[in-house]
Amino acid sequence: MNIQPSQRVQQIKEYYFSTKLKEIAALRAQGVDIISLGIGGPDLPPPASVMDTMAEAVHDPANHGYQSYVGIPELRQAFARWYKKWYGVDLNPDTEVLPLIGSKEGVTHITLAFVNPGDKVLIPDPGYPTYTSISRMAGAEVITYDLVEENGWQPDFEALERLDLNGVKLMWMNYPHMPTGAKARRETFEKAIDFGRRHGIVIVHDNPYSFILNPEPMSIMSVPGAMDIAIELNSLSKSHNMPGWRVGVAVSNPTFLSWMLRIKSNIDSGQFKPLMLAAARALEEGPEWHDALNKAYASRRAIAEEIMTELGCTFDPSQSGLFLWGRIDDPSVSSEQLADRILAEARVFVTPGFIFGHNGDRYIRISLCAPEDKLTEALQRIRNVNKKA
């Protein structure tokens, strides 16, 4: 038999971290101690009250059935209050809030809801690889737009205006930016909404990092006119240490969300009610939760900065988010070469910037999702390697 996969499978590769984690697992199985500073998966627990809410709700026999595709009212209302409290954005919880099984899944729902085969999608370089892979799965033509350090990793809208925008359906954005840590700017959001409205391009803003080492959380939905042309994704993965819980949200106008719901309702069967009740509780956490979490990340960040310097990289100290992004000073060394060398010689895994696009090849990324003692050990290992060189 000559059975072949679909064309969409042939057009994409396995996610970089999926393959790299298998490589690391194989090394660990051989007894090699690897310190992973690659993935941004929070290692700290959620608020205790969240776990207590989940545990209590699990014991209620009424909570184990199928749930609504749009989530329970308590969760939608909690998201609406959260947006008002932190971003100053008023949302109708019944029509402008759509809970998701993680914001990564939301990338799929949005793409399938708006993009036909042959349509174009604007994707940042560097940027989250999933934007590209899902677009290609949908048969879209990926048009990358450059983000460069000299422009603060912000879009160049004059350059975007010079592109052939015929057939462009979506523009993906993400601030605080992953992987560079560039902060959101009101001016950037205003330009994006104006750009989208004039060209009929839906602006999708992915916003999971706004509470991490970022004193001024910002939402694109706070810009006048954003509700007409934008969708924002958000998540509890980073803000509340709940990555494995898979709780996200899309906020937009009722029409856009209804189109997403057509896709979503044919893919999943809703979320576990105790999980949604616990997520609603998480959204009620006050500034003291975020202050304590950021204090921990700030301590880790100081060690990550030492690691970055030891690796011969420079960085912007004003970055936000769960990572530290650094430029490799040696022009003869690529990000892949440096990452592979550190893994082989120091047994420390850092993320090479090339996986985020061409403009990331001169950079590496260090995750803050490791305890201070592991970060300190990684620093010492790299110092020992450098002493031998």
N, C-alpha and C positions, 0 to 999 in steps of 0.2 A: 504494500500500500504506500501511496505517496501523499500522505496527509500534511498539509501546510497550515501554519497559523494565519490568522487574518492579517491584512495589510497593516492595520493599526499596531499589531504586535511587532511587525517587522520595522515599523517606523520609529520605535522607541527602544531604549535600553532599560535594563533593570536599574532601579534607583541606586545612585552611587552609594549611599549609606547602607543599603541592603547588601550589596556585594562586599563592601569594606568590612561591615560587621561580621560577615561570614569568615572573612580572612582573619580578623582579630580573634574570633571564636576558635578557629583552627589553631592559631598560635597559642592561645590560652590552654587548649586541650593538650598541647605538647608541653605544658608547664611554663610557658613564657608569660611573665607578668607584664601586661600591657596597661598603661594608664591612658584612658580615652578622654581626650579633650575635644572631641569632634561634634557630637550631636547636642543640640539644645534641648535636652529633655530634663526638666527640673528634677533634682534628686531629693528635694525637701518635701515634707508632707503638706497636704492641704490644711486649712484651719481645723482645729479639733471639733468645733461645732458642726462643721460640714460632715465629718465622719460620723459624729453622733446622730445627726439627722438621717443619714443614710442607713445606719444600723437599726435605728428605731423603725424606719419606714419599711425595711425589708421584712420585718416580722408581721406586717399587716397583710393578711391573705388577700385583701382587696387590691393590693398594689402590683400584682403579678400578671395582669392581663395585658393585651395589646392596648396601646395608647394612641392618641390622636397624632396624625402626621404633622400637625402644627404645634405640638407640645402642649403641656398643661397650662391653664391660664396663669397659675402662680409663677411659672418660669417666664412667660412672656411679660407679665407685669413687672417682675423683678428686673428683667433686662431693660425695660422702659425706664424704671426708676434709676437704674445704674447709669444709663445714658444721660438722663437729666442731671443727676448728681455730679458726675465727673466730666462730662463733655458739654453740658448746657444744651442738649438736644432734646426737643420734645418729640415723643413717638407715641403713636396709637398702638397699644399692645395687641390689639385684635387684628390689625391690618398692615402694620409696618414693621413687625418683628417676626422673624421665622427662625426658631431654634433649629440647630443642625447637629448631626453626629460628628462634630469637629469641623473646623473651618477648611481643612484640606479637602474634605468631602464637598464643602460648599464650592470650591473651585470647579469641581466636576459638574455640580448642578448648574452653576451659572453658565459654564461653557456650553453644555448641552442645550440649555434653554435659549441661548442667543445666537449660537454659531452654526451655520450651515457649512457643509463641505465646500471649500474654495473661498470662504470668507477670510478676512485678514484680522489678525489680533496683534496689538502692540504690546510688547513685553520688554521690561527693562533688562539691560546688560551692564552690570551684574544684577542677578535677580534670582528669585526662588525657582529652582528647576521644574517644579510641578506645573507652573504656569505654561511652560513650553510643552511638557509631555502631554498634558491633558488637551491642549490646543491641537497637537498633532493627532491625538487619538480621535478627535472630532473632525479631522480632515481639514483643519484650518491652515492658512498660510501664516507662518510666524514672521512678524516684522519686529526686529529688535531695535530699541532706541537706546542710545548711549547715555550712561551715567558715568561721570568722571570725577576724580578727586578735586580737580581744579575748579569745578562748578559745585562743590559741596555735595556731590552725588545727587543733585537735583535734575529733573528733566530740562532739556533745552527746548522750550516751546517754539522758538524761532526755527530751529532745525526740524522739529516735528511738522511745522506748517509747510515746509518745503518737500515733504514726502508726498507720494501719491497715496492719498487717503481714501480713494475710491474702494469701497468694499470692506473698509475697516469697521468692525462691529464692537470690539472691546479694547480698552486700554487698561492694563494692570499697573497698579501702583502699590507701594508698601512703605509706610513711614510710621514710626522709626524704622529705618530701612534695614532689611536683612539681605546681604550679610554685612554691610558697611557700618551700621549703627548711626547713620545720618538722621538727625532729628527732623520731625515734621515741621513744615513752615506754612504759615497761613497763606503767604503769597503763592506758594506752589499749589496749594489746594484751590485757591481762587482762579489761578490760571488754568488748572485742569478742568474745573467745572465750566469755565468759559469756552475752553477748547472743545469739550465734549458736546456742549449745547449747540455750538455753531456748526459742528461737523456731524452731528447725530451719532456720536460714539459714546457708548456706555462706559463710564469711568468706574472701575472696580478698585476699591481701596482695601487692602488687607492689613488689619490693624491689631496684631496680637501682642505687640511689644510695648504698647504705650505706657505701661505702668512700671517698667523695669529700668531703673537708673534714669528716670525721665520725670523731672518734677512738674512738667506741664503736659498732662495727657491731652491729646487733641484728636478730634474726629473730623473727617472731611464733610460729614453731614451737618456740621455747624455753619458751613458756607451757604449763603442764600442761593437758592436754585438747585442745591445739590440733590434734594429729594426727587427732582424731576429726571435726573440723568445719571445718578450715581447709585452704587450699591456698596455697602461697607460690610466686610467680614470681621468678626471679632471672636475671641476665644477665651476660655478659662484655663487653658493649658499652661500658659506662662504666668498670667496675673495671679492665679490662685493655686499653682502647683498641682494642676489636675490634667496632665497630658494624656494619661491612660483612660481617663473618664470619658473622653471624646465629647466635649460639650462646646459647641460654637453657636454663632448666630449670624444671620444676615439681616441687615436693616436697609429698607428702601421704600419706594412707593408701592401701594397695593398691587398695581399691575405687574411690575417686575417680579414681586414676590409670588404672585399667582402663577406666573410662568415657571419660576423655579419649583414651585410646589407640584406642578404637573410632572416634572422630572423626578423630584424627590419621592413623591408618593408611589411611584412605580419602581423605586430602587430599594427603599427601606420600609420598615413597618413600625416606625416610631421608636422612642427611647424608653428605657426602663423608668417607671414612675419614681421609685426611691432615688434614683440618680438625679432626676429632674428636680425633685424636692430639695435634695442636698445642694444642687447647683444654685437654686433660688436662694438658699441660705448663704452660700458663698458670696453672692452678689450684694448681700447686705453688709459685708465687712467694711469697716471704716478705715480712715487713713493710718491708724496704728498698725494694721496688718501690713499694708504696703511699706510703711516706714521700717518695720522690723525686717521684712524680706529684703528691702534694698540695702539695709545695713549689712546683711550677710553677703549680698552680691558685691557691695563696695569693697569689703575685705578681700574677697576672692579676686576682684578686679585688680587690686594692687599687686597681687602675686602674678596674675596673668600679664600685667605690664612688664614685670621683671623678666618673665619668660620671653615675651616678644622682643625685648631689648637683647636678651642673650642669644636669640635666633638671628640677630642682625636686621631687625625690622623696626620701622618707625610707624607711629600711629597718632591719630587725633585723640587727645585725652577727653574731648567733649562727647564722645560716642555714647549712645543709649543702647539698651537691649541686653540680651543674654550672652553677647559675644564681644570679643575684642578683635578688630580687623586691623591688620598691619601690612605695610608695604615692605617688600623684600629689597634691601638696599643694594645687594649684589646683582647687577644686571645680567650676569651670566647664569644665574640660577632661577629656574622656573618654580612655580608653586608646587607642582607635582614632584619635582626633584627634591625640594626641601622637605616636603611632608614624608616622602618615602625614606629619605635619609634619617630623619628623626625617628621614624617608626622602627627602622632596622637597627640603628645604633643606640638610641636612647630608650627604645620601647615605649615611646609616647606618640599617640595619634593626634595630630592636628589636621584641620581641614584645608586642603589646597583650594585656592580661590578660583582655579580654572573651571571648577564644576558649576560655578554661578554665571559663567559667560566669559567671552574673550577679554573683557575689561577687568576681569578678576585674576588674570594669570600672574600678575606681579604681586599678589597678596596671599596671605594665609589668614585663617580664622581660628581663634581659640574660644572654646565654650567655657562659660563660668559654671556649668552644671557638674561640678566636682567638688568634694570637700576640700577645705584649705590644706589638710595634710597631704592629700593627693596632688594638689597643685604645687605645694612646696617640694614634694618628692620629684615631681616632673621637672621642676626648675633645677634641682640638684643633679638629676640625671643628665640634663642637657649641658649644664656647666661641666660635668665630668667628661662628656664627649668632646666639648670644645677645648678642654685642657689637653686632651690627647692629640688633637688635630695639629 
